Amino acid sequence: YLDVRDNDPDEEERTRASDRVEVLTPLVKAYCSDEAWPIIADCIQVYGGYGYCEDYPVAQAARDVKVLSIWEGTNYIQSLDLMGRKWTMKKGAAFAAWLQDIRDFINDNKNTPGFEGEFANLERAVNSYMEIQMTIGSYFGNKQYGMMPLYARRILTATAQLYCGMVILSQALIAQKKLQEIGSDHFDYSFYAGKVAAARYYLMNIVPNIWAVAEVVKTGDTSVLDVPVEAFEY
């Protein structure tokens, strides 16, 4: 998108790419750095007690990666940017077009043999995400302005998981075709098989978080907003 935005001779394509860059910027910054921290934590666990020591590089990696969620705007600020600016950019048209990209991908590929379950989950995730947006909109209409910052981080994560679901599934479709072409004795077979397996795992285990977030948002629990400040003194 960056290359297209800066170099495409077609002004319409440049505008489209620029809109996608704007929408994706908080996702790339926040989701990647949020996920990096628990991944490094798991790496430390793999080493057991040694992982906490300086004998192995994961301790250094943990220190290095933590700052990524802080600089260039903390990830909470990125989540507010997503909901406050990207959702409403160009009166909502830019984000709606981004969502339509995902819907188009689903409609074009959902009948691919062997991936019916994955596409069903992605489609359910898109619908759940629309419910999230409509629910937040209704809260704003009722002047419940505290609901956006209350759910912002979780909504950003769900947004990124939705997009990653599409990206990783598109990779799996290509990988599946390559597997059929090269055969199991090819030196690249395991690489492509890993792409397919990773997509299946992500769509079946990570993407369902999106409709879980939708249910939480629709519940509208305000206990964290209602708790008296004095409660934190104990």
C-alpha positions as CSV (number, residue, x, y, z in Angstrom):
1,Y,0.0,0.0,0.0
2,L,2.8,2.4,0.7
3,D,4.4,1.8,-2.7
4,V,1.0,2.3,-4.4
5,R,0.2,5.4,-2.4
6,D,3.6,7.0,-3.3
7,N,4.1,5.8,-6.9
8,D,1.0,4.6,-8.7
9,P,0.1,6.8,-11.7
10,D,-3.6,6.3,-11.0
11,E,-4.9,8.9,-8.6
12,E,-7.8,6.7,-7.5
13,E,-5.4,3.9,-6.7
14,R,-3.2,6.2,-4.7
15,T,-6.2,7.4,-2.7
16,R,-7.4,3.9,-2.1
17,A,-3.9,2.8,-0.9
18,S,-3.6,5.9,1.3
19,D,-6.9,5.1,3.0
20,R,-5.7,1.5,3.7
21,V,-2.4,2.8,5.1
22,E,-4.3,5.1,7.5
23,V,-6.6,2.2,8.7
24,L,-3.8,-0.3,9.1
25,T,-1.3,2.0,10.9
26,P,-2.7,1.6,14.4
27,L,-3.2,-2.1,13.9
28,V,0.4,-2.8,12.7
29,K,1.8,-0.7,15.5
30,A,-0.3,-2.0,18.4
31,Y,-1.2,-5.6,17.6
32,C,2.3,-6.6,16.6
33,S,3.9,-5.1,19.7
34,D,1.1,-6.4,22.0
35,E,1.6,-9.9,20.7
36,A,5.4,-9.8,20.8
37,W,5.5,-9.5,24.6
38,P,3.6,-12.8,25.4
39,I,5.4,-14.6,22.6
40,I,8.8,-13.7,24.2
41,A,7.3,-14.6,27.6
42,D,6.6,-18.1,26.2
43,C,10.1,-18.3,24.9
44,I,11.4,-17.7,28.5
45,Q,9.1,-20.4,29.8
46,V,10.5,-22.9,27.3
47,Y,14.0,-22.4,28.8
48,G,12.6,-22.9,32.3
49,G,14.6,-21.1,35.0
50,Y,17.4,-20.5,32.6
51,G,15.2,-18.3,30.4
52,Y,15.2,-15.6,33.1
53,C,19.0,-15.5,33.2
54,E,21.4,-13.7,30.9
55,D,22.9,-17.0,29.5
56,Y,20.2,-17.0,26.8
57,P,19.1,-14.1,24.5
58,V,15.4,-14.2,25.4
59,A,15.9,-12.0,28.5
60,Q,17.4,-9.3,26.3
61,A,14.6,-9.8,23.8
62,A,12.0,-9.2,26.5
63,R,13.5,-5.9,27.5
64,D,13.9,-4.9,23.8
65,V,10.4,-5.8,22.8
66,K,8.5,-4.1,25.7
67,V,9.2,-0.6,24.6
68,L,7.5,-1.3,21.2
69,S,4.1,-0.9,22.8
70,I,5.1,2.4,24.4
71,W,6.9,4.5,21.9
72,E,5.3,6.4,19.0
73,G,2.1,6.5,21.0
74,T,1.2,3.9,23.5
75,N,-1.0,1.1,22.2
76,Y,-4.0,2.5,24.2
77,I,-3.7,5.7,22.3
78,Q,-3.5,3.7,19.0
79,S,-6.8,2.0,19.9
80,L,-8.5,5.4,20.5
81,D,-7.1,6.6,17.2
82,L,-8.6,3.5,15.5
83,M,-12.1,4.1,16.9
84,G,-12.1,7.9,17.1
85,R,-10.4,8.7,13.7
86,K,-10.1,5.6,11.5
87,W,-13.7,4.5,12.0
88,T,-15.0,7.9,11.1
89,M,-12.5,8.8,8.4
90,K,-14.2,10.3,5.3
91,K,-17.5,9.9,7.1
92,G,-16.9,6.2,7.6
93,A,-16.3,5.5,4.0
94,A,-12.6,4.6,4.3
95,F,-13.1,2.0,7.0
96,A,-16.2,0.6,5.3
97,A,-14.2,0.1,2.2
98,W,-11.5,-1.7,4.2
99,L,-14.1,-4.0,5.7
100,Q,-15.5,-4.6,2.2
101,D,-12.1,-5.9,1.1
102,I,-12.4,-8.7,3.7
103,R,-16.0,-9.4,2.6
104,D,-14.9,-9.6,-1.0
105,F,-12.2,-12.0,-0.1
106,I,-14.6,-14.2,1.7
107,N,-17.2,-14.2,-1.1
108,D,-14.6,-14.9,-3.8
109,N,-13.0,-17.9,-1.9
110,K,-15.4,-19.4,0.6
111,N,-16.3,-22.4,-1.6
112,T,-12.6,-23.5,-1.8
113,P,-12.6,-27.2,-0.9
114,G,-11.0,-27.9,2.5
115,F,-11.4,-24.4,3.9
116,E,-15.1,-24.2,4.5
117,G,-14.8,-24.0,8.3
118,E,-12.1,-21.3,8.1
119,F,-14.2,-19.1,5.9
120,A,-17.3,-19.7,8.0
121,N,-15.3,-18.4,11.0
122,L,-14.0,-15.4,9.1
123,E,-17.5,-14.5,7.9
124,R,-18.9,-14.8,11.3
125,A,-16.1,-12.6,12.6
126,V,-16.9,-9.9,10.0
127,N,-20.6,-9.9,11.1
128,S,-19.6,-9.8,14.8
129,Y,-17.3,-6.9,14.1
130,M,-20.2,-5.0,12.5
131,E,-22.2,-5.6,15.7
132,I,-19.3,-4.1,17.7
133,Q,-19.4,-1.0,15.6
134,M,-23.2,-0.6,15.8
135,T,-23.2,-1.2,19.6
136,I,-20.5,1.4,20.1
137,G,-22.5,3.8,17.9
138,S,-25.6,3.3,20.0
139,Y,-23.6,4.0,23.2
140,F,-22.5,7.3,21.7
141,G,-26.1,8.0,20.7
142,N,-27.1,7.6,24.3
143,K,-24.2,9.8,25.5
144,Q,-22.4,6.9,27.1
145,Y,-19.1,8.3,26.0
146,G,-17.0,6.2,28.5
147,M,-17.8,3.0,26.6
148,M,-15.4,3.7,23.8
149,P,-12.3,4.0,25.9
150,L,-13.5,1.1,28.1
151,Y,-13.5,-1.3,25.1
152,A,-10.9,0.4,22.9
153,R,-8.0,-2.0,23.4
154,R,-10.0,-5.1,23.0
155,I,-11.6,-3.7,19.8
156,L,-8.3,-2.9,18.3
157,T,-7.1,-6.4,19.0
158,A,-10.3,-7.8,17.4
159,T,-9.8,-5.5,14.4
160,A,-6.3,-6.7,13.9
161,Q,-7.3,-10.4,14.3
162,L,-9.9,-9.9,11.6
163,Y,-7.4,-8.5,9.2
164,C,-4.8,-11.1,10.0
165,G,-7.4,-13.8,9.6
166,M,-7.8,-12.7,6.0
167,V,-4.1,-12.3,5.3
168,I,-3.1,-15.7,6.7
169,L,-6.0,-17.4,5.0
170,S,-5.0,-15.9,1.7
171,Q,-1.5,-17.3,2.2
172,A,-3.0,-20.7,2.9
173,L,-4.9,-20.8,-0.3
174,I,-1.7,-20.2,-2.3
175,A,0.2,-22.7,-0.2
176,Q,-2.5,-25.3,-0.7
177,K,-2.2,-25.0,-4.5
178,K,1.6,-25.3,-4.2
179,L,1.2,-28.5,-2.1
180,Q,-0.9,-30.0,-4.9
181,E,1.7,-29.0,-7.5
182,I,5.0,-30.1,-5.9
183,G,4.1,-33.4,-4.0
184,S,5.2,-34.5,-0.6
185,D,8.8,-35.4,-1.6
186,H,9.6,-31.8,-2.6
187,F,12.0,-29.8,-0.3
188,D,9.4,-27.0,0.1
189,Y,6.5,-29.3,1.0
190,S,6.9,-28.8,4.8
191,F,7.1,-25.0,4.4
192,Y,3.8,-24.8,2.5
193,A,2.2,-27.4,4.8
194,G,3.1,-25.1,7.7
195,K,1.4,-22.2,6.1
196,V,-1.8,-24.1,5.8
197,A,-1.6,-25.4,9.4
198,A,-0.9,-21.9,10.8
199,A,-3.9,-20.5,9.0
200,R,-6.2,-23.3,10.3
201,Y,-5.0,-22.7,13.8
202,Y,-5.4,-18.9,13.6
203,L,-8.9,-19.1,12.1
204,M,-10.1,-21.8,14.5
205,N,-8.4,-20.6,17.7
206,I,-7.7,-16.9,17.5
207,V,-10.4,-15.4,15.2
208,P,-13.3,-16.6,17.5
209,N,-12.1,-14.0,20.0
210,I,-13.8,-11.4,17.7
211,W,-17.3,-12.6,18.4
212,A,-16.4,-13.0,22.1
213,V,-15.5,-9.4,22.2
214,A,-18.7,-8.5,20.4
215,E,-20.7,-10.3,23.1
216,V,-18.8,-8.4,25.9
217,V,-19.4,-5.1,24.1
218,K,-23.1,-5.8,23.7
219,T,-23.3,-6.7,27.4
220,G,-22.2,-3.2,28.2
221,D,-20.9,-3.9,31.8
222,T,-19.9,-0.6,33.4
223,S,-18.6,-1.9,36.7
224,V,-15.1,-0.7,36.1
225,L,-16.5,2.8,35.4
226,D,-18.8,2.8,38.4
227,V,-16.3,1.6,41.0
228,P,-15.5,4.4,43.5
229,V,-12.0,5.7,43.3
230,E,-11.6,5.0,47.0
231,A,-11.8,1.3,46.3
232,F,-8.3,1.3,45.0
233,E,-6.9,2.5,48.3
234,Y,-7.3,-1.0,49.8
